[in-house]
């Protein structure tokens, strides 16, 4: 697992770093990311009404949020299992659907530029 200071420094490289670092989910990244895992892109989104961090790493895509009783939750899909990604425009934001193994995760309220960067 990675140490929190190195994760914070990595996030500081992104344009929305101050906003991203204000999320408590950042602290959970030290328990989730592999030692050699690099964040390719990170943004803010929501799943089933829960706001959190949505990120693409060199190995997988992750959505980290806190549920109604403040427990951290992690949804993850490795690139090998990812079958299809669909991005659809919803007013000023977009939704991204990740399809894998007969299951779908829909990430809502993503900034369009971030969603397309993650899809690519």
C-alpha positions in Angstrom: 0.0 0.0 0.0 1.1 3.6 -0.6 1.6 6.2 2.0 -0.8 9.2 2.2 1.9 11.9 1.6 2.9 10.4 -1.8 -0.7 10.1 -2.8 -1.4 13.7 -1.9 1.6 14.8 -3.9 0.4 12.8 -6.9 -3.1 14.4 -6.7 -1.5 17.9 -6.5 -0.5 17.4 -10.1 -4.1 17.6 -11.3 -5.8 20.9 -12.1 -8.6 20.5 -9.5 -6.3 19.4 -6.7 -7.6 21.7 -4.0 -11.2 20.5 -4.5 -10.1 16.8 -4.8 -8.0 17.0 -1.6 -11.0 18.4 0.3 -12.7 15.0 0.1 -12.2 12.6 3.0 -12.0 9.7 0.5 -8.4 10.8 -0.2 -7.4 9.3 3.1 -8.9 6.0 2.1 -6.7 5.8 -1.0 -3.7 4.7 1.2 -5.7 1.5 2.0 -6.8 0.9 -1.6 -4.0 1.7 -4.0 -1.2 -0.8 -4.6 2.3 0.2 -3.9 3.2 0.6 -7.6 -0.2 1.9 -8.7 -0.2 5.4 -10.3 -3.2 7.6 -10.7 -3.8 8.5 -14.3 -6.8 10.7 -13.7 -9.0 11.6 -10.8 -12.3 13.6 -10.6 -15.4 13.9 -8.5 -18.6 12.0 -9.3 -21.6 10.2 -7.7 -23.0 6.7 -7.6 -26.6 6.1 -6.3 -26.6 9.6 -4.8 -23.2 9.3 -3.0 -20.5 11.8 -4.0 -17.0 10.6 -4.0 -13.7 10.3 -5.9 -13.6 8.6 -9.3 -10.2 7.7 -10.6 -8.4 5.8 -13.3 -5.1 4.2 -12.4 -2.6 2.2 -14.4 -4.5 -1.0 -13.4 -8.2 -0.2 -12.8 -10.9 2.3 -12.4 -12.2 3.1 -8.8 -15.0 4.9 -7.2 -14.5 5.6 -3.5 -17.3 7.1 -1.4 -18.8 7.0 2.1 -22.2 5.5 2.6 -25.0 6.7 4.8 -23.3 5.4 8.0 -20.0 7.0 7.0 -18.3 3.7 6.1 -15.9 3.9 3.2 -17.0 1.9 0.1 -14.9 1.1 -3.0 -16.2 0.0 -6.4 -13.5 -1.2 -8.6 -13.1 -2.7 -12.1 -9.8 -3.9 -13.5 -9.3 -3.1 -17.1 -9.2 -6.8 -18.0 -12.8 -7.2 -16.8 -14.1 -4.0 -18.4 -16.1 -4.8 -21.5 -17.5 -1.4 -22.5 -17.6 2.2 -21.4 -20.5 4.4 -22.5 -20.5 8.2 -21.9 -23.8 10.1 -22.2 -24.4 13.9 -21.9 -26.7 15.1 -19.2 -27.0 18.9 -19.3 -23.7 20.3 -18.0 -22.4 17.0 -16.7 -22.1 13.5 -18.1 -22.8 10.0 -16.9 -20.4 7.2 -17.5 -21.5 3.6 -17.6 -19.0 0.9 -17.0 -20.0 -2.6 -18.2 -18.3 -5.7 -16.9 -19.2 -9.3 -16.4 -22.9 -8.7 -16.8 -22.9 -5.8 -14.4 -23.1 -2.1 -14.8 -21.8 0.8 -12.7 -23.1 4.2 -13.6 -21.0 7.2 -12.4 -23.0 10.4 -12.5 -22.3 14.2 -12.4 -18.9 13.9 -14.1 -17.3 17.0 -15.7 -17.3 16.2 -19.5 -13.6 16.7 -20.0 -12.8 14.4 -17.1 -15.1 11.7 -18.3 -13.6 11.7 -21.8 -10.1 11.7 -20.4 -10.9 8.7 -18.3 -12.6 6.9 -21.1 -9.6 7.4 -23.4 
